[in-house]
């Protein structure tokens, strides 16, 4: 009998299965704990451990047998390290899942949990099929609805794990004999489906722009009233080295932790919360996968799969979890997905800063703010698509590449618990991943401002601004935005432009500042997730295309506005 990986009296159970079969839902229901890692398209992107009594349930990313994703490698590595296994398969595709997964488990001990049992037409024949498969496989098959796990289900799972059987069959001579597919809907319509999917995909960003940002507008003066006395006190009485870190000033703009920190929460946190909750509803209901499937033919020529589109949209809330979510991409699609996030996903700091400058520019030039915003967003979308088309490898763009072709899932009403479970990972990553890096960047920006590096950079780049038909003073916001995207705010002062700009120049300024380079938080995350050399190449390539697109906008836009 194989040994079980233990720590003292604790046993470890590795939970494996294909993507979106309900592993995280099952473990959450078993342990009563919320998933600690963000699920993108319902799939975990790292290994997580949850303890229940003396049992550690190890949640692994979904295994894609026909792909080469980083998450699949993580899951297989964890499977190699553990002998006690709980295989999770989907009742609707039971024969297919068992055929693909059983060869990986030969010699391991454990049992099989069959999820989505509520989708099967229950009756004597269905339960007899489970009994035949269990007898043939030599291990127990336990059918459950992971969303509504009963006490009896928990007891049965605990019992079979207490006396596990060995997986000895890599193929079965009997079959369940069914394959259950959801009925097609409007999103599957050949013509209208992709357009409806695109509208649904843009809806979270639009709601966030006009919801979370309105809330931040109300909160900003309140927080400013609390923070300003502290800033004044620090500047008046605290030691110089602390002033550099907490309230470093560059003209009227403060780079310190006390200047920036509270306003990160004011502007970014409402956006992250609202965006993650909306996407959680999409994911928990299965809608996000329907959107993925509908958009897949449109984005394949860009080197993306339909699954990657929602990952890019996550970047509008926060680039950090968006980049991390690309672990579930195939190796050929991960590069284009990260490129799209870094180039075209205006994060929760960049977006309000951009909108504020465009509104100020409209007021200064007597243009319509909505018109400027639509022109900017349209140009950002078109150039992002063109950038991907020109930089994605031929392998990723090939219509013959079916590694990441999404399937059509069942739709279901999301429960509040499911929505919270889906959104909590993104929120947690904002605090655990983004905020610490943000603190480092604040310190770095403070030191650069104190040492005069930003002044030197802006003065050196000032003459270069003429290439973009911009005044020299536009250099400082561009430089700062390359460190932190809210540096775009430097283009404004008291709800007006801080420098003389035409409507065309305003568009060029915010575009150049926004896409020239991803902020340091995003750049560091990309380097950590991929490689520092690869991240450096991405930055150089993005800067080159951003400069080209900005020049086109600068010298053609003046004829349009």
HUNOR-V46409 format. One record per residue. PHI is phi in degrees with one decimal (none if undefined). NEAR is the number of other C-alpha atoms within 10 Angstrom. D_CENTER is the distance of its C-alpha to the mean C-alpha in Angstrom with 1 decimal. Layout:
# HUNOR-V46409
PHI|NEAR|D_CENTER ; PHI|NEAR|D_CENTER
This chain:
# HUNOR-V46409
none|9|42.0 ; -68.1|12|38.8 ; -79.7|10|37.9 ; -100.0|16|34.9 ; -65.7|16|32.7 ; -129.7|14|33.7 ; -130.1|11|33.7 ; 71.6|7|37.0 ; -101.0|7|37.2 ; -92.0|15|33.5 ; -107.4|19|32.4 ; -110.1|21|29.0 ; -119.2|26|27.8 ; -88.5|26|25.0 ; -102.1|27|23.2 ; -126.2|26|22.4 ; 165.3|27|21.8 ; -70.1|22|20.0 ; -70.1|22|16.5 ; 66.3|23|16.4 ; -92.0|24|19.9 ; 102.9|24|19.4 ; -61.2|29|19.5 ; -66.5|28|17.4 ; -60.1|23|19.3 ; -63.6|23|22.5 ; -65.0|22|22.1 ; -61.7|22|21.1 ; -69.1|17|24.2 ; -69.6|22|26.4 ; -99.0|16|25.6 ; 73.3|12|24.9 ; -115.0|15|21.8 ; -79.3|19|18.3 ; -56.3|22|15.6 ; -93.6|21|14.6 ; -125.1|24|11.4 ; -65.7|25|8.2 ; -103.6|24|8.9 ; -108.7|29|6.8 ; 55.4|25|9.8 ; 72.9|25|11.7 ; -120.6|25|11.5 ; -70.1|27|11.5 ; -111.8|24|10.3 ; -154.0|22|13.2 ; -80.8|16|16.7 ; -128.6|17|17.6 ; -119.1|17|21.2 ; -129.7|21|22.7 ; -99.3|17|26.4 ; -130.2|13|28.8 ; 63.5|9|32.4 ; -103.3|13|33.2 ; -117.6|19|30.4 ; -100.1|20|27.1 ; -93.0|22|24.6 ; -100.9|24|22.2 ; -84.6|28|19.0 ; -113.9|29|17.9 ; -63.5|32|15.1 ; -65.6|28|16.4 ; -91.5|25|19.1 ; -109.2|21|19.3 ; -64.0|12|22.9 ; -98.0|12|22.8 ; -133.6|16|19.9 ; -129.2|17|19.3 ; -73.0|24|15.8 ; -62.8|19|15.2 ; -66.7|26|14.4 ; -63.7|26|17.7 ; -62.8|17|19.5 ; -62.1|18|18.3 ; -65.3|24|19.6 ; -67.1|16|22.8 ; -64.8|12|23.5 ; -68.0|19|23.3 ; -62.4|21|25.5 ; -63.8|12|28.0 ; -87.1|10|28.3 ; -128.3|18|29.2 ; -101.7|20|32.1 ; -100.8|26|31.3 ; -128.0|25|28.8 ; -115.1|25|27.6 ; -86.2|23|26.7 ; -110.8|27|24.7 ; -125.9|28|25.5 ; -99.0|24|25.1 ; -59.6|26|28.5 ; -68.8|22|27.9 ; -128.6|18|27.6 ; -62.2|20|29.7 ; -62.1|19|31.9 ; -65.2|16|29.2 ; -65.2|19|27.0 ; -65.4|22|30.1 ; -60.3|13|31.3 ; -80.5|17|28.1 ; -96.5|21|27.5 ; -58.6|19|31.0 ; -60.9|14|31.9 ; -79.2|13|29.3 ; -110.8|22|30.9 ; -57.0|13|34.6 ; 90.0|16|36.3 ; -81.2|23|33.7 ; -116.2|24|34.6 ; 152.1|25|33.0 ; -155.4|26|32.5 ; -121.0|25|30.4 ; -105.9|26|28.7 ; -102.3|24|28.5 ; -90.4|25|25.9 ; 58.7|21|25.9 ; -65.9|18|29.6 ; -68.6|15|29.9 ; -85.7|15|29.3 ; -88.1|13|32.4 ; -72.9|10|35.8 ; -68.1|10|37.2 ; 172.2|8|40.8 ; -61.5|8|43.1 ; -65.0|11|42.1 ; -65.1|15|38.4 ; -70.7|14|39.3 ; -65.2|12|42.0 ; -63.0|16|39.4 ; -63.6|20|37.3 ; -65.6|16|40.5 ; -63.6|16|41.5 ; -64.0|21|38.2 ; -63.8|18|38.3 ; -65.3|14|41.9 ; -68.1|17|41.1 ; -76.2|24|38.1 ; 83.1|15|40.0 ; -130.7|20|37.1 ; -75.4|22|36.4 ; -111.7|22|34.1 ; -116.6|20|33.0 ; -79.6|20|31.8 ; -145.4|21|29.6 ; -106.1|19|27.4 ; -63.2|24|24.5 ; -75.0|18|23.7 ; -132.6|12|27.3 ; -70.0|16|28.5 ; -90.9|13|32.2 ; -63.3|9|34.2 ; -64.0|10|36.1 ; -60.6|18|32.9 ; -61.2|15|32.0 ; -65.1|12|35.6 ; -66.0|13|35.7 ; -64.1|19|32.6 ; -62.9|14|34.0 ; -66.9|11|37.4 ; -71.9|18|36.3 ; -78.2|20|34.3 ; -72.7|11|37.4 ; -130.6|10|39.5 ; -71.9|20|37.1 ; -102.3|20|38.4 ; -93.9|20|37.8 ; -77.0|21|35.9 ; -121.7|17|38.7 ; -112.1|16|38.0 ; -95.9|15|35.5 ; -150.4|14|36.6 ; -112.9|15|38.3 ; -85.9|9|41.4 ; -118.8|14|40.6 ; -135.1|16|37.9 ; -69.0|19|36.6 ; 88.5|10|37.3 ; -130.8|15|34.6 ; -144.0|12|31.4 ; -106.7|13|29.9 ; -112.7|13|27.8 ; -69.9|11|26.5 ; -71.5|10|28.5 ; -68.6|12|27.1 ; -129.9|9|26.5 ; -62.4|14|26.1 ; -66.8|21|22.7 ; -93.6|18|24.8 ; -64.0|13|27.4 ; -60.9|10|27.9 ; -98.3|11|28.2 ; -76.1|12|26.7 ; -54.6|18|23.8 ; -61.5|23|21.4 ; -68.6|16|22.4 ; -64.0|17|21.8 ; -61.6|22|18.3 ; -63.9|16|17.6 ; -62.2|11|19.0 ; -64.8|15|17.0 ; -70.9|20|13.8 ; -79.5|12|15.1 ; -58.1|15|16.3 ; -58.9|22|13.5 ; -64.9|22|13.5 ; -65.8|12|17.3 ; -64.0|15|17.6 ; -67.5|23|15.6 ; -59.1|19|17.7 ; -94.6|10|20.9 ; -111.4|16|20.1 ; -62.2|23|18.3 ; -69.6|21|20.0 ; -66.0|14|23.3 ; -64.3|15|22.9 ; -64.9|21|22.2 ; -58.4|13|25.2 ; -72.6|11|27.3 ; -79.5|14|26.1 ; -55.2|15|26.3 ; -65.0|12|30.2 ; -66.5|12|30.5 ; -66.2|15|28.4 ; -60.4|14|30.1 ; -63.9|10|33.4 ; -76.2|11|32.6 ; -80.0|15|31.3 ; -57.5|13|34.0 ; -61.2|11|36.9 ; -66.1|14|35.0 ; -61.9|18|34.4 ; -63.2|12|38.0 ; -65.6|10|39.2 ; -62.6|17|37.3 ; -65.1|17|38.6 ; -85.7|11|42.1 ; -127.5|9|42.6 ; -84.4|12|40.0 ; -59.7|10|40.5 ; -60.2|14|39.4 ; -66.8|10|36.9 ; -74.6|13|35.1 ; -63.6|20|35.2 ; -61.3|21|33.5 ; -78.2|21|30.5 ; -95.5|24|30.4 ; -139.0|24|31.7 ; -54.8|28|32.0 ; -112.1|16|33.0 ; -130.8|16|32.9 ; 68.5|7|35.2 ; -96.5|8|33.9 ; -105.8|14|30.3 ; -99.4|20|29.5 ; -101.8|29|27.2 ; -73.2|26|27.8 ; -60.1|24|25.8 ; -74.8|20|27.9 ; -70.1|22|27.5 ; -96.7|19|23.8 ; -51.8|16|22.5 ; -59.4|15|23.5 ; -80.5|20|22.2 ; -63.0|17|18.7 ; -68.5|17|18.8 ; -64.3|24|20.7 ; -93.4|25|18.4 ; -84.5|22|14.8 ; -61.4|21|15.1 ; -58.9|21|16.3 ; -66.3|29|13.6 ; -62.3|24|10.8 ; -61.7|18|13.1 ; -66.2|20|14.0 ; -63.8|30|10.7 ; -67.5|26|9.3 ; -69.0|21|12.8 ; -65.1|17|13.1 ; -65.3|24|10.1 ; -63.0|28|11.6 ; -62.7|21|14.8 ; -60.7|25|13.6 ; -73.0|24|12.4 ; -66.1|25|15.4 ; -86.0|21|17.7 ; 91.3|21|16.7 ; -63.3|24|16.4 ; -61.8|28|12.9 ; -73.2|25|14.6 ; -64.7|28|17.6 ; -62.4|28|15.7 ; -56.1|27|14.3 ; -64.4|24|17.9 ; -66.5|28|19.5 ; -88.8|25|17.6 ; -54.8|20|17.9 ; -63.1|16|21.3 ; -73.3|13|20.4 ; -95.9|20|17.6 ; -58.8|22|19.3 ; -64.6|18|21.6 ; -97.3|26|18.8 ; 89.4|26|17.8 ; -111.8|29|14.7 ; -103.9|31|14.8 ; -58.5|24|14.2 ; -63.8|27|11.4 ; -80.7|31|9.5 ; -62.1|21|10.1 ; -68.3|21|7.7 ; -62.6|26|4.8 ; -65.1|26|6.8 ; -65.0|24|7.4 ; -57.9|28|4.3 ; -61.8|25|5.8 ; -68.7|25|8.9 ; -86.8|31|8.2 ; -161.2|30|7.2 ; -67.4|30|6.7 ; -63.1|23|6.9 ; -63.9|26|4.1 ; -64.1|28|2.4 ; -66.1|26|5.9 ; -61.8|21|6.4 ; -65.0|29|4.9 ; -72.0|27|7.5 ; -59.0|23|10.1 ; -85.2|30|10.6 ; -82.3|26|11.7 ; -66.8|22|15.5 ; -61.0|16|16.9 ; -77.0|21|18.0 ; -97.0|25|14.8 ; -66.4|24|12.5 ; -59.8|22|14.4 ; -59.0|26|14.2 ; -64.4|27|10.4 ; -64.5|28|10.1 ; -60.6|25|13.1 ; -65.1|26|11.9 ; -65.6|28|9.0 ; -66.1|29|11.8 ; -89.0|28|14.4 ; -111.0|24|13.5 ; -92.4|28|10.5 ; -72.0|28|12.7 ; -70.9|27|11.1 ; -67.7|28|12.7 ; -95.3|25|15.6 ; -67.7|26|16.3 ; -63.0|23|16.4 ; -64.3|25|19.1 ; -64.2|23|21.0 ; -62.0|27|21.1 ; -63.5|21|22.3 ; -65.1|20|24.9 ; -68.0|27|26.3 ; -62.7|29|26.6 ; -65.1|22|28.4 ; -64.6|24|30.7 ; -65.1|30|31.3 ; -64.7|22|32.3 ; -66.3|16|34.6 ; -73.6|16|36.2 ; -109.8|17|36.8 ; 58.7|11|37.6 ; -102.6|17|34.8 ; -86.4|14|32.7 ; -63.2|20|29.4 ; -63.3|13|27.7 ; -62.2|12|29.1 ; -61.6|21|27.8 ; -63.8|18|24.3 ; -64.6|11|24.4 ; -63.2|13|25.8 ; -61.7|21|23.1 ; -62.8|15|20.2 ; -65.5|12|22.1 ; -67.5|16|22.9 ; -62.1|20|19.3 ; -64.6|16|18.3 ; -63.1|12|21.4 ; -70.3|18|21.1 ; -64.4|24|17.5 ; -63.0|17|18.7 ; -66.0|14|21.9 ; -58.5|22|20.2 ; -66.1|22|18.2 ; -61.6|19|21.5 ; -85.1|13|23.5 ; -110.6|16|21.4 ; -69.7|20|19.9 ; -66.4|16|22.3 ; -60.2|15|24.7 ; -60.6|12|23.6 ; -69.6|24|20.1 ; -86.9|21|21.8 ; -67.4|13|24.5 ; -70.4|12|25.0 ; -82.5|9|26.4 ; -81.6|15|23.1 ; -109.0|13|22.2 ; -58.2|19|20.1 ; -117.7|22|17.0 ; -66.3|15|18.8 ; -77.1|18|17.3 ; -105.8|13|19.9 ; -92.3|19|20.8 ; -93.8|18|20.2 ; -77.9|17|22.4 ; -94.3|17|21.7 ; -155.1|10|22.4 ; -69.9|12|22.5 ; -73.7|17|19.7 ; -89.1|13|21.4 ; -55.7|12|20.7 ; -65.5|12|20.1 ; -65.4|20|17.6 ; -65.3|20|15.6 ; -65.0|19|15.9 ; -62.6|24|15.0 ; -71.5|32|11.7 ; -82.8|28|10.8 ; -60.8|22|12.4 ; -60.6|20|10.0 ; -63.5|30|7.4 ; -62.9|23|10.8 ; -63.6|15|12.2 ; -66.8|18|9.8 ; -60.3|21|10.6 ; -76.7|13|14.2 ; -84.4|11|14.4 ; -96.7|16|12.3 ; -75.6|18|12.3 ; -62.3|16|15.8 ; -60.6|13|17.8 ; -64.8|17|16.8 ; -58.5|19|17.6 ; -62.4|17|20.9 ; -61.4|14|21.8 ; -67.8|20|21.1 ; -59.1|26|23.4 ; -63.1|19|26.0 ; -62.1|16|25.7 ; -63.5|24|26.0 ; -61.7|25|28.9 ; -67.0|19|30.7 ; -63.2|17|30.3 ; -67.1|22|31.7 ; -64.9|17|34.5 ; -81.4|11|35.5 ; 82.6|12|35.6 ; -64.5|13|33.1 ; -65.6|21|31.2 ; -62.7|17|34.6 ; -64.4|14|35.7 ; -61.6|14|32.5 ; -68.3|21|32.8 ; -70.1|15|36.6 ; -67.3|13|36.1 ; -84.1|18|33.5 ; -51.6|17|35.5 ; -61.7|15|37.7 ; -65.0|16|34.8 ; -60.3|18|33.6 ; -64.4|13|36.6 ; -61.7|13|35.0 ; -99.4|19|32.4 ; 59.0|19|35.2 ; -119.1|23|34.0 ; -70.8|18|36.2 ; -57.2|17|36.2 ; -68.5|18|34.8 ; -73.1|26|31.5 ; -63.5|24|30.8 ; -62.3|24|30.0 ; -59.0|26|27.0 ; -64.5|28|25.7 ; -63.0|21|26.1 ; -65.2|23|24.5 ; -64.4|26|21.5 ; -74.2|21|21.0 ; -98.4|21|20.7 ; -140.1|26|19.1 ; -68.7|29|18.1 ; -74.6|26|20.2 ; -60.6|23|23.1 ; -59.0|31|23.3 ; -58.6|23|25.1 ; -64.3|20|28.1 ; -73.8|28|29.0 ; -118.1|19|30.2 ; -155.2|13|32.9 ; 54.2|7|34.1 ; 64.2|14|32.2 ; -129.1|18|33.9 ; -66.7|24|33.1 ; -83.8|17|34.1 ; -149.7|17|35.7 ; -69.6|16|37.4 ; -137.6|20|35.0 ; -79.8|19|35.5 ; -60.9|24|33.0 ; -64.6|22|32.2 ; -66.5|22|31.9 ; -61.7|27|29.6 ; -61.0|24|27.2 ; -64.0|26|27.6 ; -62.8|29|27.2 ; -70.9|26|23.8 ; -67.6|24|22.5 ; -61.7|26|23.8 ; -64.7|28|22.6 ; -78.2|32|19.1 ; -114.2|28|18.6 ; -53.6|26|21.2 ; -144.7|27|18.8 ; -67.7|30|15.3 ; -63.1|22|16.0 ; -63.1|18|16.9 ; -58.9|23|14.0 ; -66.2|26|11.7 ; -61.2|22|14.8 ; -65.8|17|15.4 ; -65.5|22|12.0 ; -62.0|24|12.5 ; -60.9|15|16.0 ; -70.1|12|15.3 ; -79.5|15|12.9 ; -115.0|17|15.3 ; -156.0|13|18.6 ; -69.8|15|20.2 ; -67.3|10|22.4 ; -64.0|12|19.6 ; -64.4|20|17.7 ; -63.0|14|21.1 ; -63.3|12|21.8 ; -61.2|22|18.5 ; -63.3|18|19.6 ; -64.2|13|23.1 ; -64.6|16|22.2 ; -62.5|22|19.9 ; -61.0|18|22.6 ; -63.2|14|25.2 ; -70.0|20|23.7 ; -62.3|23|22.8 ; -63.1|17|26.5 ; -61.2|14|27.8 ; -65.8|22|25.9 ; -67.0|26|26.9 ; -64.1|17|30.5 ; -60.8|13|30.5 ; -64.8|23|29.3 ; -63.1|24|31.7 ; -96.2|16|34.8 ; -102.1|12|34.2 ; -64.8|16|32.7 ; -68.7|14|36.0 ; -84.9|8|37.7 ; -95.8|9|35.4 ; -124.3|12|35.6
